[in-house]
Amino acid sequence: IEAGIKGITVPKVYKEMCTRRVLVSEWMDGIKLSECEKEEIAEITALAQEAFLTQLFGMGFFHADPHPGNILKLNQPTEEGYTVAIIDCGLMANVD
């Protein structure tokens, strides 16, 4: 999001409700990439690929569990116009 990737969002994290073992975040209502139509998969995969590669090579961190169940096609675009969400951000790491 900070890198200007269009169409992708991540859930807001409610830090005041989180603990060392529990991550509390905004609910994202959508369909898993693995349950989308082939045409939608191709479109969403291109967006997600840009997001994951930008995270890794441009910002130096990565989502440690980027499988199709953690990429959602949102049922409704957000107010900002995002149509895809990357969820399950509980394990992220920095790359030096």
WOJO-V42815 format. One record per pair of residues at least 24 apart in sequence whose C-alpha atoms are under 10 Angstrom apart, sorted by the first residue. I is the first residue (numbers start at 1). J is the second residue. D is the distance in Angstrom with one decimal. If there is no record, write none. Layout:
I&J&D + I&J&D
This chain:
1&51&8.3 + 1&54&10.0 + 1&55&9.6 + 1&82&10.0 + 2&55&9.8 + 2&59&9.5 + 3&51&8.8 + 3&54&7.5 + 3&55&8.4 + 3&58&8.2 + 3&59&8.3 + 4&51&9.5 + 4&54&9.8 + 5&47&8.0 + 5&48&9.4 + 5&50&7.5 + 5&51&6.5 + 5&54&8.4 + 5&82&10.0 + 6&47&7.8 + 6&50&9.5 + 6&51&9.0 + 6&80&9.9 + 6&81&8.7 + 6&82&7.3 + 6&83&9.2 + 6&84&9.5 + 7&44&9.3 + 7&47&7.3 + 7&48&9.4 + 7&51&9.8 + 7&77&8.8 + 7&78&9.4 + 7&80&8.7 + 7&81&6.6 + 7&82&4.2 + 7&83&5.4 + 7&84&6.1 + 7&85&8.5 + 8&44&9.3 + 8&47&7.3 + 8&48&7.6 + 8&50&9.8 + 8&51&7.7 + 8&71&9.6 + 8&72&9.6 + 8&73&9.5 + 8&74&9.8 + 8&77&10.0 + 8&78&9.8 + 8&80&9.9 + 8&81&8.8 + 8&82&5.3 + 8&83&6.3 + 8&84&4.8 + 8&85&5.5 + 8&86&7.3 + 9&51&9.7 + 9&72&9.8 + 9&74&9.8 + 9&78&8.7 + 9&80&9.3 + 9&81&9.4 + 9&82&6.1 + 9&83&7.8 + 9&84&6.3 + 9&85&4.8 + 9&86&6.5 + 9&87&8.9 + 10&71&9.7 + 10&72&10.0 + 10&82&9.6 + 10&84&8.5 + 10&85&5.3 + 10&86&5.2 + 10&87&6.2 + 10&88&9.0 + 10&89&8.2 + 11&85&7.4 + 11&86&7.6 + 11&87&6.7 + 11&88&8.8 + 11&89&8.5 + 13&89&9.4 + 21&90&9.4 + 22&90&8.6 + 23&88&9.0 + 23&89&8.6 + 23&90&6.4 + 23&91&9.9 + 24&90&9.4 + 25&87&9.3 + 25&88&9.1 + 25&89&9.3 + 25&90&9.8 + 26&87&9.7 + 27&87&9.4 + 28&72&8.0 + 28&73&9.5 + 28&74&7.1 + 28&75&8.8 + 28&76&9.8 + 28&78&9.8 + 28&84&9.5 + 28&85&7.2 + 28&86&9.2 + 28&87&8.0 + 29&72&8.1 + 29&73&8.5 + 29&74&5.9 + 29&75&6.1 + 29&76&8.0 + 29&85&9.1 + 30&71&9.2 + 30&72&5.5 + 30&73&5.3 + 30&74&4.0 + 30&75&4.7 + 30&76&7.8 + 30&77&9.9 + 30&83&9.2 + 30&84&8.4 + 30&85&8.3 + 31&69&8.7 + 31&70&9.8 + 31&71&8.3 + 31&72&5.2 + 31&73&5.2 + 31&74&6.4 + 31&75&7.0 + 31&84&9.5 + 31&85&9.8 + 32&67&9.8 + 32&68&6.5 + 32&69&5.1 + 32&70&6.9 + 32&71&5.9 + 32&72&4.6 + 32&73&6.4 + 32&74&8.8 + 32&84&9.8 + 32&85&9.5 + 32&86&9.9 + 33&67&8.8 + 33&68&5.0 + 33&69&6.2 + 33&70&7.7 + 33&71&5.6 + 33&72&5.6 + 33&73&6.5 + 33&74&10.0 + 33&84&9.3 + 34&67&8.8 + 34&68&5.2 + 34&69&6.1 + 34&70&9.2 + 34&71&8.4 + 34&72&8.9 + 34&73&10.0 + 35&68&8.6 + 35&69&8.5 + 35&72&9.3 + 35&73&9.5 + 36&68&9.8 + 36&72&9.1 + 36&73&7.9 + 40&73&8.5 + 41&68&9.3 + 41&73&9.2 + 44&71&8.5 + 44&72&8.8 + 44&73&7.6 + 44&83&9.0 + 44&84&7.2 + 44&85&9.9 + 45&71&8.9 + 45&84&10.0 + 47&84&8.2 + 48&72&10.0 + 48&84&8.2 + 48&85&8.9 + 48&86&8.0 + 51&86&9.2 + 52&86&9.6 + 55&94&9.6 + 56&93&9.6 + 56&94&8.4 + 56&95&7.5 + 57&95&8.9 + 59&94&8.7 + 59&95&8.8 + 60&93&8.5 + 60&94&5.7 + 60&95&5.0 + 60&96&6.9 + 61&92&6.9 + 61&93&5.4 + 61&94&4.1 + 61&95&5.5 + 61&96&8.7 + 62&89&9.5 + 62&91&8.7 + 62&92&5.5 + 62&93&5.6 + 62&94&6.6 + 62&95&7.7 + 63&87&9.4 + 63&88&8.6 + 63&89&6.4 + 63&90&8.5 + 63&91&6.5 + 63&92&4.7 + 63&93&7.0 + 63&94&9.4 + 64&88&9.3 + 64&89&8.0 + 64&90&8.5 + 64&91&5.7 + 64&92&5.5 + 64&93&7.2 + 65&89&8.0 + 65&90&9.0 + 65&91&7.4 + 65&92&8.4
